[in-house]
Structure formats: structure tokens, C-alpha cells
Amino acid sequence: MRRLMASKIPDGQLGKINTIEMDDGRWRATARYKGHDGRLSPPIARIRRTKAMAETAVKAEAGLRNTVGGPTEGENPKVAAAVQGYLQAVAVNRPQLSATGAVGYRVTNGLTWQTYSQYADHGQKIIRALGNIEVRRLTYDNCATFLLGLISADASSGVSTARICRAVLTKSLDHAMQRGWCRVNHAKTVKIPARRVETYAPDVQVLSEIREAFDSRWNLAGRPGPKPSRRVRDIFELLVGTGGRIGEVMALRWCDVDLDVGVVAFNGTLCEKGSLFRQPWLKTRASNRSIRVPSWNRKLLLELHDLRTGTAPTDPVFPTRTGRFTAPSAVRRSIRSILQLADVESVNPHAFRKTVATLLSEDLGDAAAMRQLGHSDERTTRESYIERPTLVPDYTRALERLSPW
């Protein structure tokens, strides 16, 4: 019966769409697609809020398969076609921005614009390395050689790039398997090693040196041009006082700040892929949090608010001279110049999160550090953000009992 029904589906066409309402009220639509080579794909399934939307999503996938197509006669699809087909299937439209760049956007196909752009960039790396290999002839060795070749010998760099490339290659090959282009996804079995870098958290002495460098830059006599703005110094102090990500801090609006009790709400971040805009959500649910700031941060915010007249609730806390959000990359450059002036190495704005994590871990435990930083689990905080002391506590009193005298 199944063979009889399959034979009725023309090559390059979609079979009957079956729908069912799920327990949560959403609809699931499934159908099978017959490739240009006459082979049936695994069922195409899409879940959407309404029955019509689910059916439309299945039809759109079938239309993409017919457009991206099966192999032409005498050819087999290559990895480049698989990657391009996947990226086309999950394409995300560039967000529409307001005059201030403050408007975010909706997630499309489960991806944000920032993630999709990152996938597209890394997809080009895959195409350059593996694009001319036929998908059905792609081996584990091909995948492993490419992915592991992105990582340095001591695994101190390249690990993040390798992980993103593996994610894109894995999804692209899954996409190819649905089209009957291959039967095995070798990218899934490639193990990416953990990044081997010792956690370094700038201590109070280093922070003091950085503050002295800020003061030196501010008071530098004979410096041409306008007097330096205090904005970067204020941003630095809020990074140190909250442990926030730089994108979170730069996305703060006055409506996110409660000056009466000294609380800031991290509920968005600034993205710079293509153009600067405020994304109204964060990496995870745990990242969306409100933090009570120390007294010196509250004083700083009060002074900033008092310096500006006619401040609207949605105005940025750290605006440019034209009132727009300030790009995190510009702040990173400014802080980097201060770090060079202070002759401080191995420090960037993200390192201040490690300072906060280490301090809170020592005084209040790893769980407190995890909540402050907005992580979903303690393992991330413990392994990547907390600097452990290398000096073992003094146990000599017990060891004296082993003395031969």
C-alpha cells in the first residue's frame, strides 16, 4: 500500500499533508517529498501555531527542495549545495531599525539575525574547504581534518570557530539527508576539544592601575582636541560593579534603571551585525535578570541622570552625542587603549565578569556568581569564569605529625 501511494507522487513533488492538533494547541503537519531521483525523503514535519501555518511551512520546505533541487542528470550534489540549501531554508530577514536603532525583531526559523549571520559567515569557511566534495562521498576524515584543523595545537584558540562550523556542517548534512543526498552525517561524530585557557580574573590591584590610567588620560595636559568624555570610564565602572556583558550594559535604558533602590534590569543587548540595533532579549532565560548595584554604581547612575535634562525612559543610559546607542565595539577600542596605557595584559572588558565571579565565589559560593552573571548552570561559571587560587592552604600543622624528630 505504501509503495502504491509513493508511486502516485510525481518526482520533485510533495505528497498528501497530514495534520494533527497537539496537546498544547499547536498544529503538526507532515508529508513526504519525492526527489528528482524518484526516492522518497523521510517525513517533513513542521509545528506551527495554526493548521494553515503548519501546512504552509511544509509546502515551503517542499518548494525549497524543488528549487534547490535534486542533482541534475549525471551529477551528484556537493557540500556547497548542502550548505547553501540549509542557509536558504533558515534565512532570517535583516531587522528593520528605528531612527535610534532601538527596535529589535522576532526570531525566524528558531534563529536570530545575529546567529544566522554568524552561521552564514562560517558556512563560507566550510564551502571553501569542503565545497567541491560530493555530499555522498564526504567522509569522517574530511570533516575531522577540516574542523580540527581550525584549532591551535594547544587548543588555546580556534575552538569556538570549530564548534560553530561543526554546528553549521551538521545542520547542512541533516538538510542533505532529508533530500536523500546522503545517508550518514559524519560531522555529528567529530569531537571538538575543550578550550584550554587558564581563567584570569583582574584583581583589585589591576583595577586600581586601570583607574589610574583613566585619570591620567583625563588629566593629560596639552592633549589636542576636546576633553575626553567620562562615558567610557562610567561604562568600565558599571562592568566591574555588575559583572554584566558589555552588550547588556550598553543596551541599558533609563526605564531599565531604578535609581531609588539601585537596581538595573538586564533585558536586552546590542548587536552589531550589519548595523547597530537593540535586541530585546538575551542569550538565555537566566540572562534576563535584575541586579542590585553597589552604592558607588548607584551614585554614578544618579550623577549621569542628573547631568541630562529631558531624559526619556527609553533613552540609552550611555548615548552617543546624537542620542543613539553606543556601539560596544567602540567602547572595547577605548578600553583597550586605556589598558595599553596602564600596561595591563591579558585583559578585555569580558574579563571583568571573571573578576566579579571570582569575588562572589570566594565570599558567597559558585551559585551566587552564576546568578549574578546570568548563567544557566554553575559548570559554565565554575570552569570558565572563576579563577581558583594556586596556593594550597596552610596544612603544615597536620603535616608536622609526620616529622622524624
PyMOL commands that set and color helices and strands:
alter all, ss='L'
color gray80, all
select helices_A, chain A and resi 2-8+51-68+79-89+113-130+135-137+140-148+159-178+186-189+204-218+231-242+246-250+254-256+295-307+328-341+351-364+366-373+378-384+396-402
alter helices_A, ss='H'
color red, helices_A
select strands_A, chain A and resi 13-14+18-21+27-31+33-34+44-48+257-258+263-266+269-271+277-279+289-292
alter strands_A, ss='S'
color yellow, strands_A
deselect
rebuild
show_as cartoon
